[in-house]
Amino acid sequence: METFYYIVESIEGDYANLRRTDIESDDLKLVARALLPPEITEGSRLKYELLQYFMQED
């Protein structure tokens, strides 16, 4: 199973725009906030693994 890393670029209502940080990409991924940890804010770092998003530990 692959692991991907994201940063929350913006939050717009019930959706958040995520940008991958483990590869060079300017593309944003629109994700429903219901699928994300409730404590996210703009700038939060996330890990996507096993079909779930987790807050990334620094």
DSSP file (Angstrom, degrees, kcal/mol; ACC not computed):
  #  RESIDUE AA STRUCTURE BP1 BP2  ACC     N-H-->O    O-->H-N    N-H-->O    O-->H-N    TCO  KAPPA ALPHA  PHI   PSI    X-CA   Y-CA   Z-CA
    1    1 A M              0   0    0      0, 0.0     2,-0.2     0, 0.0    48,-0.0   0.000 360.0 360.0 360.0 136.3    0.0    0.0    0.0
    2    2 A E        -     0   0    0     47,-0.0    48,-0.5     1,-0.0     2,-0.4  -0.480 360.0-144.5 -86.2 157.0    1.3    3.4   -0.9
    3    3 A T  E     -A   49   0A   0     -2,-0.2     2,-0.3    46,-0.1    46,-0.2  -0.979  14.9-170.3-121.0 134.1    1.6    6.4    1.4
    4    4 A F  E     -A   48   0A   0     44,-2.1    44,-3.2    -2,-0.4     2,-0.4  -0.916  10.5-145.6-123.0 150.4    1.1   10.0    0.2
    5    5 A Y  E     +A   47   0A   0     -2,-0.3    16,-2.6    42,-0.2    17,-0.9  -0.947  20.9 176.7-119.9 138.7    1.7   13.3    2.0
    6    6 A Y  E     -AB  46  20A   0     40,-2.6    40,-2.7    -2,-0.4     2,-0.4  -0.892  22.3-146.1-135.1 160.9   -0.4   16.4    1.7
    7    7 A I  E     -AB  45  19A   0     12,-2.0    12,-2.2    -2,-0.3     2,-0.8  -0.987  30.4-117.7-124.2 141.6   -0.7   19.9    3.0
    8    8 A V  E     + B   0  18A   0     36,-2.6    35,-2.9    -2,-0.4    10,-0.2  -0.693  32.3 179.4 -79.7 110.0   -4.1   21.6    3.4
    9    9 A E  E     -     0   0A   0      8,-2.6     2,-0.3    -2,-0.8    -1,-0.2   0.893  63.1 -13.0 -78.5 -42.7   -3.9   24.6    1.0
   10   10 A S  E     - B   0  17A   0      7,-1.2     7,-2.8    32,-0.1     2,-0.5  -0.991  53.4-138.1-158.2 157.0   -7.4   26.0    1.7
   11   11 A I  E     - B   0  16A   0     -2,-0.3     2,-0.5     5,-0.2     5,-0.2  -0.988  18.0-179.0-121.9 126.0  -10.7   25.1    3.3
   12   12 A E  E >   - B   0  15A   0      3,-2.9     3,-1.5    -2,-0.5     2,-0.4  -0.843  57.4 -69.0-128.9  93.1  -13.9   26.0    1.4
   13   13 A G  T 3  S-     0   0    0     -2,-0.5    -1,-0.0     1,-0.3     0, 0.0  -0.463 119.8  -3.1  65.0-119.4  -17.0   25.0    3.3
   14   14 A D  T 3  S+     0   0    0     -2,-0.4    19,-3.2    -3,-0.1    20,-0.4   0.294 127.5  68.3 -89.3   9.2  -17.3   21.2    3.4
   15   15 A Y  E <   -BC  12  32A   0     -3,-1.5    -3,-2.9    17,-0.3     2,-0.4  -0.911  60.3-156.7-130.5 154.7  -14.3   20.7    1.2
   16   16 A A  E     -BC  11  31A   0     15,-2.6    15,-2.6    -2,-0.3     2,-0.6  -0.985  16.5-134.1-129.4 143.3  -10.5   21.1    1.5
   17   17 A N  E     -BC  10  30A   0     -7,-2.8    -8,-2.6    -2,-0.4    -7,-1.2  -0.868  26.7-166.1 -95.9 121.7   -7.9   21.6   -1.2
   18   18 A L  E     -BC   8  29A   0     11,-2.8    11,-3.0    -2,-0.6     2,-0.4  -0.870   8.7-160.4-111.9 141.9   -4.9   19.4   -0.7
   19   19 A R  E     -BC   7  28A   0    -12,-2.2   -12,-2.0    -2,-0.4     9,-0.1  -0.980  24.8-119.2-119.8 132.5   -1.5   19.6   -2.4
   20   20 A R  E     -B    6   0A   0      7,-0.5     5,-0.4    -2,-0.4   -14,-0.3  -0.428  25.4-177.1 -68.6 141.1    0.9   16.7   -2.4
   21   21 A T  S    S+     0   0    0    -16,-2.6   -15,-0.2    -2,-0.1    -1,-0.1   0.506  72.5  70.2-115.0 -10.5    4.2   17.3   -0.8
   22   22 A D  S    S+     0   0    0    -17,-0.9     2,-0.3     2,-0.0   -16,-0.1   0.607 109.2  30.3 -85.5 -10.8    6.0   14.0   -1.5
   23   23 A I  S    S-     0   0    0    -18,-0.2     2,-0.7     2,-0.1   -18,-0.0  -0.931  97.5 -95.7-135.3 162.2    6.3   14.8   -5.2
   24   24 A E        +     0   0    0     -2,-0.3     2,-0.3     2,-0.0    -3,-0.1  -0.718  64.9 140.4 -82.2 115.8    6.6   18.1   -7.0
   25   25 A S        -     0   0    0     -2,-0.7    -2,-0.1    -5,-0.4     0, 0.0  -0.975  44.6-164.7-157.9 139.4    3.1   19.0   -8.1
   26   26 A D        +     0   0    0     -2,-0.3     2,-0.1    -7,-0.1    -1,-0.1   0.408  61.5 114.3-100.5  -2.3    1.0   22.2   -8.4
   27   27 A D        -     0   0    0      1,-0.0    -7,-0.5    -7,-0.0     2,-0.4  -0.428  56.7-145.3 -71.6 142.5   -2.2   20.2   -8.7
   28   28 A L  E     -C   19   0A   0     -9,-0.1     2,-0.5    -2,-0.1    -9,-0.2  -0.859   1.6-146.2-108.2 145.6   -4.8   20.4   -5.9
   29   29 A K  E     -C   18   0A   0    -11,-3.0   -11,-2.8    -2,-0.4     2,-0.6  -0.955  11.6-142.5-112.0 122.7   -7.0   17.5   -4.8
   30   30 A L  E     +C   17   0A   0     -2,-0.5     2,-0.4   -13,-0.2   -13,-0.2  -0.761  27.1 178.3 -87.1 121.1  -10.5   18.5   -3.6
   31   31 A V  E     -C   16   0A   0    -15,-2.6   -15,-2.6    -2,-0.6     2,-0.1  -0.977  32.7-113.0-129.2 136.2  -11.5   16.3   -0.6
   32   32 A A  E >   -C   15   0A   0     -2,-0.4     3,-1.9   -17,-0.2     4,-0.3  -0.455  23.9-132.0 -64.5 135.3  -14.7   16.3    1.4
   33   33 A R  G >  S+     0   0    0    -19,-3.2     3,-1.5     1,-0.3    -1,-0.1   0.759 103.0  72.1 -62.9 -24.3  -13.9   17.4    5.0
   34   34 A A  G 3  S+     0   0    0    -20,-0.4    -1,-0.3     1,-0.3   -19,-0.1   0.744  97.2  50.8 -62.3 -21.9  -15.9   14.4    6.3
   35   35 A L  G <  S+     0   0    0     -3,-1.9    18,-0.6     2,-0.1    -1,-0.3   0.519 103.6  74.5 -90.7  -6.8  -13.0   12.2    5.1
   36   36 A L  S <  S-     0   0    0     -3,-1.5    18,-0.1    -4,-0.3    19,-0.0  -0.664  98.3 -84.5-106.7 158.8  -10.4   14.3    6.9
   37   37 A P    >   -     0   0    0      0, 0.0     3,-1.5     0, 0.0    -1,-0.1  -0.375  40.3-126.8 -58.1 139.5   -9.4   14.6   10.6
   38   38 A P  T 3  S+     0   0    0      0, 0.0    -2,-0.0     0, 0.0    -3,-0.0   0.732 102.4  62.8 -64.8 -22.7  -11.8   17.2   12.2
   39   39 A E  T 3  S+     0   0    0      2,-0.0     5,-0.0     0, 0.0     0, 0.0   0.350  74.4 128.5 -87.2   7.6   -8.9   19.3   13.6
   40   40 A I    <   +     0   0    0     -3,-1.5     2,-0.3    -7,-0.1    -4,-0.0  -0.268  30.3 175.8 -64.9 150.2   -7.4   20.3   10.3
   41   41 A T    >   -     0   0    0    -33,-0.0     3,-2.3   -31,-0.0   -33,-0.2  -0.885  48.3 -66.9-138.1 170.2   -6.7   23.9    9.5
   42   42 A E  T 3  S+     0   0    0     -2,-0.3   -33,-0.2     1,-0.3     3,-0.1  -0.436 126.2  28.3 -60.2 131.7   -5.1   25.6    6.5
   43   43 A G  T 3  S+     0   0    0    -35,-2.9    -1,-0.3     1,-0.3   -34,-0.1   0.289  86.0 142.0  96.9  -9.0   -1.4   24.5    6.6
   44   44 A S    <   -     0   0    0     -3,-2.3   -36,-2.6   -36,-0.2     2,-0.5  -0.356  47.2-133.2 -64.2 145.7   -2.1   21.2    8.3
   45   45 A R  E     -A    7   0A   0     11,-0.2    11,-2.9   -38,-0.2     2,-0.3  -0.884  25.8-169.5-104.2 133.0    0.1   18.3    7.1
   46   46 A L  E     -AD   6  55A   0    -40,-2.7   -40,-2.6    -2,-0.5     2,-0.4  -0.877  17.2-149.9-124.0 152.2   -1.6   15.0    6.4
   47   47 A K  E     -AD   5  54A   0      7,-2.9     7,-2.7    -2,-0.3     2,-0.6  -0.982  11.2-154.7-117.7 133.9   -0.6   11.5    5.6
   48   48 A Y  E     +AD   4  53A   0    -44,-3.2   -44,-2.1    -2,-0.4     2,-0.3  -0.943  31.5 146.6-111.0 118.1   -2.8    9.3    3.4
   49   49 A E  E >   +AD   3  52A   0      3,-2.6     3,-1.3    -2,-0.6   -46,-0.1  -0.989  60.6   7.5-153.3 139.6   -2.4    5.6    4.0
   50   50 A L  T 3  S-     0   0    0    -48,-0.5    -1,-0.1    -2,-0.3     3,-0.1   0.880 129.1 -58.3  53.8  42.5   -4.7    2.6    3.9
   51   51 A L  T 3  S+     0   0    0      1,-0.2     2,-0.3    -3,-0.0    -1,-0.3   0.681 118.4 100.5  64.4  22.2   -7.5    4.7    2.4
   52   52 A Q  E <   -D   49   0A   0     -3,-1.3    -3,-2.6     2,-0.0     2,-0.4  -0.970  66.3-130.6-135.9 152.4   -7.5    7.2    5.4
   53   53 A Y  E     -D   48   0A   0    -18,-0.6     2,-0.3    -2,-0.3    -5,-0.2  -0.855  26.9-176.5-100.8 136.8   -6.1   10.6    6.1
   54   54 A F  E     -D   47   0A   0     -7,-2.7    -7,-2.9    -2,-0.4     2,-0.2  -0.954  34.6-102.8-129.8 148.4   -4.1   11.1    9.3
   55   55 A M  E     -D   46   0A   0     -2,-0.3     2,-0.4    -9,-0.2    -9,-0.2  -0.543  44.9-121.1 -65.6 134.4   -2.6   14.2   10.9
   56   56 A Q        -     0   0    0    -11,-2.9     2,-0.3    -2,-0.2   -11,-0.2  -0.664  18.3-130.7 -84.0 130.3    1.2   14.0   10.2
   57   57 A E              0   0    0     -2,-0.4    -1,-0.0     1,-0.1   -11,-0.0  -0.623 360.0 360.0 -78.1 135.0    3.4   14.0   13.2
   58   58 A D              0   0    0     -2,-0.3    -1,-0.1   -13,-0.0    -2,-0.0   0.444 360.0 360.0 -88.1 360.0    6.3   16.5   13.0
